[in-house]
Amino acid sequence: MKRLAMQDLLNWKSSEDRKPLILKGARQVGKTWLMKEFGKKYYDNYVYFNFDEEDDLKSIFQTNKNPFRIIELLSMISGEPIKPGNTLIILDEIQECPEALNSLKYFKERANEYHIVVAGSLLGTLLAQPKSYPVGMVQILNIYPLSFEEFLCAIDENLYIYYKDIDKNQRIEEFFHNRLLEVYDYYLIIGGMPECVYSWLRYKDPAKIDQIQHALIEIYENDFSKYNGKVNSGRILMVFRSIVTQLAKPNEKFMYGAVREGARARDFEEAIEWLVSAGLIVRVYNVSKIEHPLNAFNKLDQFKLFLFDTGLLKHMSGLDNKAILLKDNYQFKGPFTENYVLQQLRRHFESKIHYYSSKNQEIDFILQNGIDIIPIEVKAGEDKSAASFKNFISKYQSKVAIRFSKRGYRTDGSITNIPLYLIEKTKEFIE
């Protein structure tokens, strides 16, 4: 399957100021496959080491700080010469050996000619502690589930070719518009987890997708107690299982009392931080002002939590596939679509995404692109913009405003309607 992150890896390989690379992302999003495929395609060879499978590997890093000595030993173990620039060194499940993670600074300082990429399960929870890794000596690349574009490329290559050629202001023929909306519905059901996509390609069996999604959620929940450190695993589980309920509420704002009656912020703050660091949930803050920079105006006590993969959210909510495919108007449709939109936008914009809510008004998302502040309205169907959205645009004199919906690409005054299947082209459409 084509992964957009491959280009990021190629950019890293050719960078003059390259540092050891850490792949960060939730479990099972394809980090190991990506590292191996990268080594296979773009290096003479690669050597792969897994600290979870080969426990004795830890001793190499525990007893040595000299990067050249470490290379010698790794070469002996792999049975292959490790050549600077020609061999990709892959260290997987590196969370099992903190000394190996720390050794990356020695490679940066003394042996940066060697190309090293590492990854690990729930590595984000470790990286959230600055003292646990060499800050400033490594580069971090976030890996996400397959985006809609990657999903489309995997299941319909001809339609993907058409999709890639869609330009700003181009008329999209009704036939292709309907076909792309059909693939969008499939994506909502299957999601972007590589195992789910691969299963659909091979078997076309929705029941198998459900089984895989169920197994993945069980893996994540089992991880809560295995890797939680000092954080109460029961509270992590309670927050994780409350996501569907939180999003189903009228305003979607996270309420501690919805996790447990009478609960307060101090009871669950660490659990939320753990889940965010693990890459399993995405936190979106409300902002007090519509001004650049948005991060300066975060209301830290007002936020929404979304799941990192819409397919898994569909499974956790118990949403039936028929409701999606038959276009039923179910109550969860709005937040479910918002989760999808957020999942697609995250990879393409460096700044964090926010939302705006006051007593009289709510804007689904607020996006910062450079110094421009862009309000976003999400529609699950073909609905036109609400009056409140238009009033917001007028009040703040927004240069660009976006509505994501099932309507075709069009401009309605100051509002640009972008079809839900074209979200990943947002940046090129607004510039």
C-alpha positions as CSV (number, residue, x, y, z in Angstrom):
1,M,0.0,0.0,0.0
2,K,1.2,3.5,-0.8
3,R,2.0,5.5,2.3
4,L,2.5,9.3,2.1
5,A,5.0,9.1,4.9
6,M,7.4,7.4,2.5
7,Q,8.2,10.9,1.0
8,D,8.9,12.2,4.4
9,L,11.4,9.4,4.9
10,L,13.0,10.2,1.6
11,N,13.3,13.8,2.6
12,W,15.0,12.7,5.8
13,K,17.4,10.5,3.9
14,S,18.6,13.3,1.7
15,S,18.6,16.0,4.4
16,E,22.0,17.7,5.1
17,D,21.2,18.1,8.8
18,R,19.7,14.6,9.2
19,K,19.4,13.3,12.7
20,P,18.4,9.8,13.9
21,L,14.7,9.5,13.2
22,I,11.9,8.4,15.6
23,L,8.6,7.2,14.1
24,K,5.9,8.1,16.5
25,G,2.3,6.9,16.3
26,A,-0.3,4.6,17.8
27,R,0.2,0.8,17.8
28,Q,-0.6,-1.0,14.5
29,V,-0.5,2.0,12.2
30,G,2.2,0.5,10.1
31,K,5.4,1.8,11.5
32,T,7.4,-1.4,11.2
33,W,6.2,-2.1,7.7
34,L,7.1,1.4,6.7
35,M,10.7,1.2,8.0
36,K,11.3,-2.1,6.4
37,E,9.8,-1.1,3.0
38,F,11.9,2.1,3.1
39,G,15.1,0.1,3.8
40,K,14.2,-2.4,1.1
41,K,13.5,0.2,-1.6
42,Y,15.9,3.0,-1.0
43,Y,19.1,1.4,0.6
44,D,21.5,-1.3,-0.5
45,N,20.3,-3.2,2.5
46,Y,18.8,-2.8,6.0
47,V,19.4,-4.5,9.3
48,Y,16.4,-4.9,11.6
49,F,16.6,-5.4,15.4
50,N,13.6,-5.9,17.7
51,F,14.1,-5.3,21.5
52,D,10.9,-7.1,22.4
53,E,11.8,-10.3,20.5
54,E,15.6,-10.3,21.1
55,D,16.1,-9.5,24.8
56,D,19.9,-9.9,24.7
57,L,20.2,-6.9,22.4
58,K,19.7,-4.6,25.4
59,S,23.1,-5.5,26.8
60,I,24.9,-4.0,23.8
61,F,23.4,-0.5,24.6
62,Q,23.6,-1.0,28.3
63,T,27.3,-1.6,28.3
64,N,28.4,0.6,25.4
65,K,28.2,4.3,24.6
66,N,30.6,4.3,21.8
67,P,28.5,4.4,18.6
68,F,31.2,2.7,16.5
69,R,31.5,-0.2,18.9
70,I,27.7,-0.5,18.9
71,I,27.8,-0.7,15.0
72,E,30.5,-3.4,15.2
73,L,28.4,-5.5,17.5
74,L,25.2,-5.0,15.5
75,S,27.0,-6.0,12.3
76,M,28.2,-9.2,14.0
77,I,24.7,-10.1,15.1
78,S,23.1,-9.3,11.7
79,G,25.8,-11.1,9.8
80,E,26.0,-8.2,7.4
81,P,28.3,-5.1,7.1
82,I,26.7,-1.9,8.2
83,K,27.9,0.8,5.8
84,P,27.4,4.5,6.4
85,G,24.7,5.9,4.1
86,N,24.1,2.5,2.4
87,T,22.6,0.5,5.2
88,L,19.5,1.5,7.1
89,I,19.6,0.6,10.8
90,I,16.1,-0.2,12.2
91,L,15.6,-0.4,15.9
92,D,12.1,-1.5,16.7
93,E,10.2,-1.7,20.1
94,I,12.9,0.7,21.4
95,Q,10.8,1.5,24.5
96,E,12.0,-1.8,25.9
97,C,15.6,-0.4,26.0
98,P,15.8,3.2,27.2
99,E,19.6,3.0,26.8
100,A,19.2,2.4,23.0
101,L,16.9,5.5,22.8
102,N,19.5,7.5,24.7
103,S,22.3,6.3,22.5
104,L,20.8,8.2,19.5
105,K,22.5,11.3,20.8
106,Y,25.9,9.7,20.5
107,F,25.2,8.7,16.9
108,K,24.1,12.3,16.2
109,E,27.2,13.8,17.8
110,R,29.9,11.3,16.7
111,A,28.6,9.0,14.0
112,N,25.8,10.8,12.1
113,E,26.9,9.3,8.8
114,Y,24.9,6.2,9.9
115,H,21.3,6.2,9.0
116,I,19.1,5.1,12.0
117,V,15.4,5.0,12.3
118,V,13.5,3.7,15.4
119,A,10.0,3.1,16.5
120,G,8.2,1.5,19.4
121,S,4.8,0.6,20.9
122,L,3.2,3.6,22.7
123,L,6.5,5.4,22.3
124,G,4.7,8.7,22.6
125,T,4.1,8.1,26.3
126,L,7.8,7.8,26.8
127,L,8.7,10.8,24.5
128,A,6.3,12.9,26.5
129,Q,8.9,12.8,29.3
130,P,11.8,15.0,28.0
131,K,14.4,13.4,30.2
132,S,13.7,10.0,28.6
133,Y,15.2,10.8,25.2
134,P,17.9,13.1,23.7
135,V,15.9,16.2,23.0
136,G,17.3,18.2,20.1
137,M,19.4,15.2,18.9
138,V,16.6,13.4,17.1
139,Q,13.9,14.1,14.5
140,I,10.4,12.9,15.1
141,L,7.9,11.8,12.4
142,N,4.3,11.2,13.2
143,I,2.7,8.2,11.6
144,Y,-1.1,8.0,11.3
145,P,-3.6,5.4,10.0
146,L,-4.1,5.5,6.2
147,S,-5.7,8.7,5.1
148,F,-8.6,8.8,2.6
149,E,-6.1,9.4,-0.2
150,E,-4.0,6.4,0.8
151,F,-7.2,4.3,1.2
152,L,-8.4,5.3,-2.3
153,C,-5.1,4.5,-3.8
154,A,-5.2,1.0,-2.3
155,I,-8.8,0.0,-3.3
156,D,-9.3,1.8,-6.6
157,E,-6.2,2.8,-8.5
158,N,-8.0,4.2,-11.6
159,L,-10.2,6.5,-9.5
160,Y,-7.2,7.5,-7.5
161,I,-5.5,8.7,-10.8
162,Y,-8.6,10.9,-11.4
163,Y,-8.5,12.2,-7.8
164,K,-4.9,13.2,-8.0
165,D,-5.5,15.3,-11.1
166,I,-8.4,17.3,-9.5
167,D,-7.4,21.0,-9.4
168,K,-8.8,24.1,-7.7
169,N,-12.0,25.4,-9.3
170,Q,-12.2,22.2,-11.5
171,R,-15.7,20.9,-12.2
172,I,-16.0,17.3,-10.9
173,E,-18.2,15.2,-13.1
174,E,-21.2,13.7,-11.3
175,F,-20.2,10.2,-12.1
176,F,-16.8,10.7,-10.4
177,H,-18.3,12.7,-7.5
178,N,-20.7,9.8,-6.7
179,R,-17.9,7.2,-7.0
180,L,-15.7,9.2,-4.6
181,L,-18.5,9.6,-2.1
182,E,-19.1,5.8,-2.3
183,V,-15.4,5.2,-1.4
184,Y,-15.8,7.8,1.4
185,D,-18.6,5.8,2.9
186,Y,-16.4,2.7,2.7
187,Y,-13.6,4.5,4.5
188,L,-16.0,5.5,7.3
189,I,-16.7,1.8,7.9
190,I,-13.2,0.3,7.3
191,G,-11.1,3.2,8.6
192,G,-7.4,3.6,8.0
193,M,-5.8,0.8,10.1
194,P,-3.5,-1.1,7.7
195,E,-4.7,-4.5,8.7
196,C,-8.3,-3.6,8.1
197,V,-7.6,-2.1,4.7
198,Y,-5.5,-5.2,3.7
199,S,-8.3,-7.5,4.9
200,W,-10.9,-5.6,2.8
201,L,-8.6,-5.8,-0.3
202,R,-8.2,-9.5,0.2
203,Y,-11.6,-10.8,1.4
204,K,-14.2,-8.0,0.9
205,D,-15.8,-9.3,4.2
206,P,-17.3,-6.7,6.6
207,A,-17.4,-9.3,9.3
208,K,-13.7,-9.7,9.2
209,I,-13.2,-6.0,9.5
210,D,-15.4,-5.9,12.6
211,Q,-13.3,-8.8,14.1
212,I,-10.0,-6.9,13.4
213,Q,-11.3,-3.7,14.8
214,H,-12.5,-5.5,17.9
215,A,-9.1,-7.1,18.3
216,L,-7.3,-3.8,17.9
217,I,-9.4,-2.2,20.6
218,E,-8.6,-5.1,22.9
219,I,-4.9,-4.7,22.2
220,Y,-5.1,-1.0,23.1
221,E,-7.0,-1.7,26.3
222,N,-4.6,-4.4,27.3
223,D,-1.7,-1.9,26.8
224,F,-3.2,0.5,29.4
225,S,-2.0,-1.7,32.2
226,K,1.2,-2.9,30.5
227,Y,2.7,0.5,29.6
228,N,0.9,3.0,31.8
229,G,3.8,3.7,34.2
230,K,2.5,5.7,37.2
231,V,-0.9,6.5,35.6
232,N,-3.9,4.6,36.9
233,S,-4.8,2.1,34.2
234,G,-8.4,1.9,35.3
235,R,-8.9,5.6,34.7
236,I,-7.2,5.4,31.3
237,L,-9.7,2.7,30.4
238,M,-12.7,4.8,31.6
239,V,-11.7,7.8,29.6
240,F,-11.0,5.7,26.5
241,R,-14.4,4.0,26.7
242,S,-16.2,7.4,27.3
243,I,-15.1,8.9,24.0
244,V,-18.3,7.8,22.1
245,T,-20.5,9.1,24.9
246,Q,-18.7,12.4,25.1
247,L,-19.0,13.0,21.3
248,A,-22.7,12.0,21.3
249,K,-23.5,14.8,23.7
250,P,-25.1,18.0,22.2
251,N,-22.0,20.1,22.5
252,E,-19.4,17.3,22.5
253,K,-17.3,19.1,25.1
254,F,-15.5,16.7,27.4
255,M,-17.2,16.4,30.8
256,Y,-15.4,14.6,33.6
257,G,-18.8,13.7,35.1
258,A,-19.6,11.7,32.0
259,V,-16.6,9.4,32.8
260,R,-17.7,8.9,36.4
261,E,-20.3,10.7,38.4
262,G,-18.8,13.4,40.6
263,A,-15.4,13.1,38.9
264,R,-13.1,16.2,38.7
265,A,-10.3,17.2,36.5
266,R,-7.6,16.1,38.9
267,D,-9.0,12.5,38.8
268,F,-8.5,12.0,35.1
269,E,-6.1,14.6,33.8
270,E,-3.1,12.2,33.8
271,A,-5.2,9.5,32.0
272,I,-6.1,12.0,29.2
273,E,-2.5,13.0,28.8
274,W,-1.4,9.4,28.6
275,L,-4.0,8.6,25.8
276,V,-3.0,11.8,23.9
277,S,0.7,10.9,24.2
278,A,0.0,7.3,23.1
279,G,-1.7,8.7,19.9
280,L,-5.0,7.1,20.6
281,I,-7.0,10.2,21.1
282,V,-6.8,13.8,19.7
283,R,-7.5,16.7,22.0
284,V,-9.0,19.9,20.4
285,Y,-9.1,23.0,22.6
286,N,-11.7,25.7,22.6
287,V,-10.2,29.2,22.0
288,S,-11.2,32.4,23.7
289,K,-10.1,34.6,20.8
290,I,-10.1,34.3,17.0
291,E,-6.6,35.7,16.6
292,H,-3.1,34.5,15.6
293,P,-1.5,32.6,17.3
294,L,-4.5,30.4,18.3
295,N,-2.4,28.3,20.8
296,A,-2.1,31.4,22.9
297,F,-5.8,31.5,23.5
298,N,-6.5,27.9,24.4
299,K,-9.1,27.4,27.1
300,L,-7.3,24.6,28.8
301,D,-10.4,23.5,30.8
302,Q,-12.6,23.3,27.6
303,F,-11.8,20.7,25.0
304,K,-13.1,17.8,22.9
305,L,-11.6,14.4,22.5
306,F,-11.7,12.5,19.3
307,L,-10.5,9.0,18.4
308,F,-7.4,8.7,16.1
309,D,-9.2,6.4,13.6
310,T,-12.8,6.8,12.4
311,G,-13.2,3.2,11.6
312,L,-12.4,2.2,15.2
313,L,-14.8,4.9,16.4
314,K,-17.5,3.4,14.2
315,H,-16.9,0.0,15.8
316,M,-16.8,1.4,19.4
317,S,-20.1,3.2,18.9
318,G,-21.8,0.1,17.6
319,L,-22.9,2.0,14.4
320,D,-24.3,-0.4,11.9
321,N,-22.8,-0.3,8.4
322,K,-26.3,0.0,6.9
323,A,-26.8,3.4,8.5
324,I,-23.8,4.7,6.6
325,L,-24.4,3.0,3.3
326,L,-28.2,3.7,3.2
327,K,-27.6,7.4,4.2
328,D,-29.7,7.2,7.4
329,N,-30.0,10.4,9.4
330,Y,-28.7,9.1,12.8
331,Q,-27.9,11.4,15.7
332,F,-24.2,10.4,15.9
333,K,-23.7,11.4,12.2
334,G,-22.4,14.9,13.0
335,P,-19.6,14.1,15.5
336,F,-18.7,11.0,13.5
337,T,-18.1,13.1,10.4
338,E,-16.1,15.6,12.5
339,N,-13.9,12.8,13.7
340,Y,-13.2,11.9,10.0
341,V,-12.5,15.5,9.1
342,L,-10.0,16.0,11.9
343,Q,-8.3,12.7,11.0
344,Q,-7.7,13.9,7.5
345,L,-6.6,17.5,8.4
346,R,-4.1,16.6,11.1
347,R,-1.3,15.4,8.8
348,H,-1.4,18.4,6.5
349,F,-1.3,21.4,8.9
350,E,1.6,22.0,11.3
351,S,-0.5,24.0,13.8
352,K,-3.0,22.3,16.0
353,I,-6.6,22.4,15.2
354,H,-9.1,24.2,17.5
355,Y,-12.8,24.9,17.8
356,Y,-14.8,27.9,19.0
357,S,-17.7,27.8,21.4
358,S,-19.5,30.6,23.2
359,K,-23.0,31.0,24.7
360,N,-24.6,31.8,21.4
361,Q,-22.3,30.1,18.8
362,E,-20.2,27.1,18.0
363,I,-17.8,26.7,15.1
364,D,-16.8,23.0,14.5
365,F,-13.1,23.7,13.9
366,I,-10.8,26.7,13.7
367,L,-7.7,26.2,11.6
368,Q,-4.5,28.4,11.5
369,N,-2.7,28.5,8.2
370,G,0.2,30.8,8.5
371,I,-1.3,34.0,9.9
372,D,-4.7,33.3,8.5
373,I,-7.4,32.0,10.8
374,I,-9.9,29.8,9.0
375,P,-13.3,28.8,10.4
376,I,-14.6,25.4,9.3
377,E,-18.1,24.0,9.2
378,V,-18.7,20.3,8.9
379,K,-21.8,18.9,7.3
380,A,-22.5,15.2,7.1
381,G,-24.8,15.6,4.1
382,E,-25.4,18.2,1.5
383,D,-26.8,20.9,3.8
384,K,-26.0,24.5,3.2
385,S,-24.2,26.6,5.8
386,A,-26.0,27.6,9.0
387,A,-26.8,31.3,9.5
388,S,-24.5,31.3,12.6
389,F,-21.6,30.3,10.5
390,K,-22.2,33.1,8.0
391,N,-22.6,35.6,10.9
392,F,-19.3,34.4,12.4
393,I,-17.5,35.0,9.0
394,S,-19.0,38.4,8.8
395,K,-18.1,39.3,12.4
396,Y,-14.5,38.3,12.1
397,Q,-14.1,39.2,8.4
398,S,-12.7,35.8,7.6
399,K,-10.7,35.9,4.3
400,V,-11.2,32.2,3.9
401,A,-14.0,30.0,5.3
402,I,-14.5,26.3,4.6
403,R,-17.5,24.0,4.6
404,F,-16.8,20.3,4.3
405,S,-19.9,18.4,3.0
406,K,-21.1,15.9,0.4
407,R,-21.8,18.8,-2.0
408,G,-19.5,19.3,-4.9
409,Y,-16.6,21.7,-5.0
410,R,-18.0,25.3,-5.2
411,T,-17.7,28.8,-3.8
412,D,-20.7,30.4,-2.1
413,G,-19.6,34.0,-1.4
414,S,-16.8,33.8,1.1
415,I,-17.4,30.1,1.8
416,T,-15.6,27.4,-0.1
417,N,-17.3,24.1,-0.1
418,I,-14.9,21.2,-0.3
419,P,-16.3,17.7,-0.7
420,L,-15.5,15.4,2.2
421,Y,-13.4,13.2,0.0
422,L,-11.1,16.2,-1.0
423,I,-10.1,17.3,2.5
424,E,-6.4,16.4,1.9
425,K,-6.4,19.0,-0.9
426,T,-7.5,21.7,1.4
427,K,-4.2,23.4,1.6
428,E,-3.7,23.7,-2.1
429,F,-7.3,24.8,-2.6
430,I,-7.1,27.8,-0.1
431,E,-3.7,29.1,-1.2
